[in-house]
Amino acid sequence: MFITFEGVEGAGKSTQISLLNKSLIELGLKTLITKQPGGSILGEKIRNLILNPDEEDKPIPMTELLLYIADRAHHVETVIKPALAENKVVICDRYTDSTLAYQGFARGFEIETLEKLNKIATGGLRPVRTFLLDLNPEDGLERIKKFRSATKMDRLEREKIDFHQKVRTGFLQLAEREKERFSIINAISSQEEMARQILQIVKTDLQKIKSVG
């Protein structure tokens, strides 16, 4: 099973991914936690180029987009597909929807073009379930600032609030368009309640997959 987590900065994806992973292991399932960008050795280098570039040579929007796509192509073939072939539950922090939300709705690239690039990079591999942790971007950024100073925030986290609002709008529109795949989780809820909702949905999905198999 392939599961992805999406959301604005500071929505709590890492925490919920960790909690879900722990629950699935307790159920006796093999799992893999990964992320985009940065889910491979090459991906970590690409991630650093995107999020923490040299100040005098930051990537322009087109460069940023193509770096994300390059990371995705490599990541899918070298990490995600092999794990799925081993019957692991793959839990990925960000995937194709982030490109549509960030580069499409926020940066202004044509959604249809981005969808084509995503399809090329992934070979058509789509998640069974996508959890959108929905949160007001201002609240998410405040959470981040509690753990590290503004000078240690990455390039995307330092974008203007209007950018982050567009990202949230994009995610919500994507979720509305694909209601069967997306599950919207209120990220204001307690960690325990969010984890309970997420695990219940995943259990239901696993039962459906098992019955089909």
JODA-V46157 format. One record per backbone hydrogen bond with DSSP energy under -0.5 kcal/mol. CO is the residue of the C=O (numbers start at 1). NH is the residue of the N-H. E is the energy in kcal/mol with one decimal. If there is no record, write none. Layout:
<<CO;NH;E> <CO;NH;E>>
//
This chain:
<<1;3;-0.6> <1;90;-2.5> <2;128;-2.4> <2;129;-1.3> <3;92;-2.9> <4;131;-2.8> <5;94;-2.0> <6;133;-2.6> <8;11;-1.5> <12;16;-2.0> <13;17;-2.7> <14;18;-2.1> <15;19;-2.2> <16;20;-2.6> <17;21;-2.6> <18;22;-2.1> <19;23;-2.0> <20;24;-2.5> <21;25;-2.2> <22;26;-1.9> <23;27;-1.1> <24;29;-2.3> <25;28;-1.6> <30;89;-3.0> <32;91;-3.1> <34;93;-2.4> <35;39;-0.7> <40;44;-2.2> <41;45;-1.2> <42;46;-2.0> <43;47;-3.0> <44;48;-1.9> <45;49;-1.7> <46;50;-2.0> <47;51;-3.0> <48;52;-1.8> <51;155;-2.3> <54;57;-2.0> <55;58;-0.5> <60;64;-2.7> <61;65;-2.4> <62;66;-2.4> <63;67;-2.2> <64;68;-2.0> <65;69;-2.2> <66;70;-2.4> <67;71;-2.4> <68;72;-2.3> <69;73;-2.4> <70;74;-2.0> <71;75;-2.8> <72;76;-2.7> <73;77;-1.6> <74;78;-2.4> <75;79;-2.2> <75;80;-1.9> <76;81;-2.7> <79;83;-1.6> <80;84;-2.4> <81;85;-2.2> <82;86;-0.8> <83;86;-0.6> <83;88;-2.0> <84;87;-1.9> <88;90;-0.8> <89;32;-2.2> <89;91;-0.6> <90;3;-3.3> <90;92;-0.6> <91;34;-2.5> <92;5;-2.3> <92;94;-1.1> <93;36;-2.4> <95;98;-1.1> <95;99;-0.9> <96;100;-1.6> <97;101;-2.5> <98;102;-3.2> <98;103;-0.5> <99;103;-1.4> <99;104;-1.2> <100;105;-2.1> <101;106;-1.5> <102;107;-1.6> <103;109;-2.5> <104;108;-1.5> <110;114;-2.1> <111;115;-2.5> <112;116;-1.7> <113;117;-2.2> <114;118;-2.7> <115;119;-2.1> <116;120;-2.1> <117;121;-2.5> <118;122;-2.3> <119;123;-1.4> <119;124;-0.8> <122;125;-1.2> <129;4;-2.4> <130;132;-0.6> <130;183;-2.4> <131;6;-3.0> <131;133;-0.7> <132;134;-1.0> <132;185;-2.9> <133;8;-0.6> <134;187;-2.4> <136;139;-0.9> <136;140;-1.9> <137;141;-2.6> <138;142;-1.8> <139;143;-1.9> <140;144;-1.9> <141;145;-2.1> <142;146;-1.0> <143;146;-0.7> <143;147;-0.7> <144;147;-1.3> <144;148;-1.6> <149;152;-1.6> <150;153;-1.1> <154;158;-1.6> <156;159;-1.6> <160;163;-0.9> <160;164;-1.3> <161;165;-2.3> <162;166;-1.9> <163;167;-1.8> <164;168;-2.2> <165;169;-2.4> <166;170;-2.4> <167;171;-2.5> <168;172;-2.4> <169;173;-2.1> <170;174;-2.4> <171;175;-2.5> <172;176;-1.9> <173;177;-1.7> <174;178;-1.6> <176;179;-0.5> <178;181;-0.6> <178;182;-2.3> <181;130;-2.4> <183;132;-2.5> <183;185;-0.5> <185;134;-2.4> <185;187;-0.7> <186;189;-1.5> <190;194;-2.5> <191;195;-2.4> <192;196;-2.2> <193;197;-2.3> <194;198;-2.5> <195;199;-2.6> <196;200;-2.0> <197;201;-1.9> <198;202;-2.3> <199;203;-2.6> <200;204;-1.9> <201;205;-2.3> <202;206;-2.7> <203;207;-2.0> <204;208;-1.9> <205;209;-2.4> <206;210;-2.5> <207;211;-2.4> <208;212;-2.0> <209;213;-2.6>>
//
